[in-house]
């Protein structure tokens, strides 16, 4: 089932001609879009919803396929922890052992 918040994001992207995909799992629906920046290529942004109450979870990852080498993991964890202290509602983390992810959960309205 495609939840209302996900559908609204997809409609907005379609109206703005932003390339994206919309999909669903057993418990969520999602919109996924990618973009390139000046410094990084291939950033992927995913918007997830799991109810009819306009909940949204945002996940930003890939960052052009950049990974954290094992010898720099400790240093990167310190940097991410510093960012977590500065930005109250955004979580910076390493997933799958070597990939940086940014997570943000919007409350239900």
C-alpha positions in Angstrom: 0.0 0.0 0.0 1.3 3.4 -0.9 0.7 5.7 2.1 -0.5 9.3 1.7 2.7 11.1 2.6 4.7 9.0 0.2 2.1 9.7 -2.6 2.3 13.4 -1.9 6.1 13.4 -2.2 5.9 11.4 -5.5 3.2 13.8 -6.8 5.4 16.8 -6.0 8.5 15.2 -7.6 6.4 14.4 -10.7 5.1 18.0 -10.9 8.7 19.3 -10.7 9.9 16.7 -13.1 12.3 15.2 -10.6 13.2 11.6 -11.5 12.2 9.2 -8.8 10.8 5.8 -8.0 8.0 4.9 -5.7 7.6 1.5 -4.1 6.4 -0.5 -1.2 7.3 -3.3 1.2 5.1 -5.2 3.6 5.1 -2.4 6.1 6.2 0.8 4.3 6.0 2.8 1.1 8.9 4.9 -0.1 10.1 7.4 -2.7 13.7 7.3 -3.8 15.5 9.9 -5.7 19.2 10.4 -6.6 21.2 13.5 -7.4 24.7 14.6 -8.1 26.5 17.5 -6.4 29.6 19.5 -7.1 31.7 17.3 -4.7 29.8 14.0 -4.6 28.0 12.0 -7.2 25.2 9.6 -6.8 23.7 10.7 -3.5 20.5 8.7 -2.8 17.6 10.2 -0.8 14.8 7.9 0.5 11.5 9.0 2.0 9.7 6.3 4.0 6.2 6.2 5.4 4.5 3.5 7.4 1.0 4.8 8.2 -1.8 7.0 7.0 -0.8 9.6 9.5 1.8 11.5 7.4 4.9 10.1 9.1 8.1 10.4 7.2 11.5 9.1 7.7 14.3 10.5 5.5 17.5 8.5 4.8 20.4 10.0 2.8 23.1 7.6 1.8 25.5 6.4 -0.8 27.4 9.7 -1.2 28.7 8.6 -4.6 29.7 5.1 -3.3 32.1 6.6 -0.8 33.0 4.3 2.0 35.0 4.6 5.2 38.2 2.6 5.2 38.8 0.5 8.3 41.8 2.5 9.3 39.8 5.7 9.3 36.7 4.3 11.0 37.5 5.6 14.5 38.3 9.1 13.2 35.1 9.2 11.2 33.0 8.0 14.2 34.4 11.0 16.1 33.5 13.4 13.3 30.0 11.9 13.1 29.6 12.1 16.8 30.5 15.8 16.7 27.9 16.3 14.0 25.3 14.5 16.1 26.0 16.9 19.0 25.6 19.9 16.7 22.4 18.8 14.9 19.7 17.8 17.3 17.2 16.0 15.1 19.6 14.5 12.5 21.5 11.3 13.1 24.8 10.7 11.3 26.0 7.1 11.4 28.0 4.4 9.7 25.9 1.5 8.4 26.9 -1.8 6.9 30.3 -1.4 8.5 31.6 1.3 6.1 28.9 3.5 4.6 27.9 6.9 6.0 24.2 7.5 6.4 22.2 10.5 7.5 18.8 9.9 9.1 15.9 12.3 10.0 12.5 11.3 11.2 9.7 13.9 10.9 6.9 13.6 13.4 3.3 12.9 12.5 0.9 15.8 12.1 
